[in-house]
Amino acid sequence: MPAIIEKLEAELEEHQTYMTTPKFYTADGDTIVSAQDKLAKLERELESAYARWEELEAMLKGVELE
C-alpha cells in the first residue's frame, strides 16, 4: 500500500506543479477543465488509498491483539 500511495502522491505533485505554470493558464478551456478533473480524481484516489491503508492497519492490529 505505501508504494501505491507514494506513486499517487508523486503524480498529484507533478500535476499540481503543471497547473501552476503559465502554460497551463494559457491553455484552452477544455484542457483546464480536464486538468481540474484529473486533479480531483487523483485526490479521491489518494484519499481512498489512505483509507484502505488505515483499514488494513486496523485489521492487522486486531490480529496482533488476539
C-alpha positions, 0 to 999 in steps of 0.5 A: 500500500505505501508504494501505491500511495507514494506513486499517487502522491508523486503524480498529484505533485507533478500535476499540481506543479503543471497547473501552476505554470503559465502554460497551463493558464494559457491553455484552452478551456477544455484542457483546464477543465480536464486538468481540474478533473484529473486533479480531483480524481487523483485526490479521491484516489489518494484519499481512498488509498489512505483509507484502505491503508488505515483499514488494513492497519486496523485489521492487522492490529486486531490480529496482533491483539488476539 
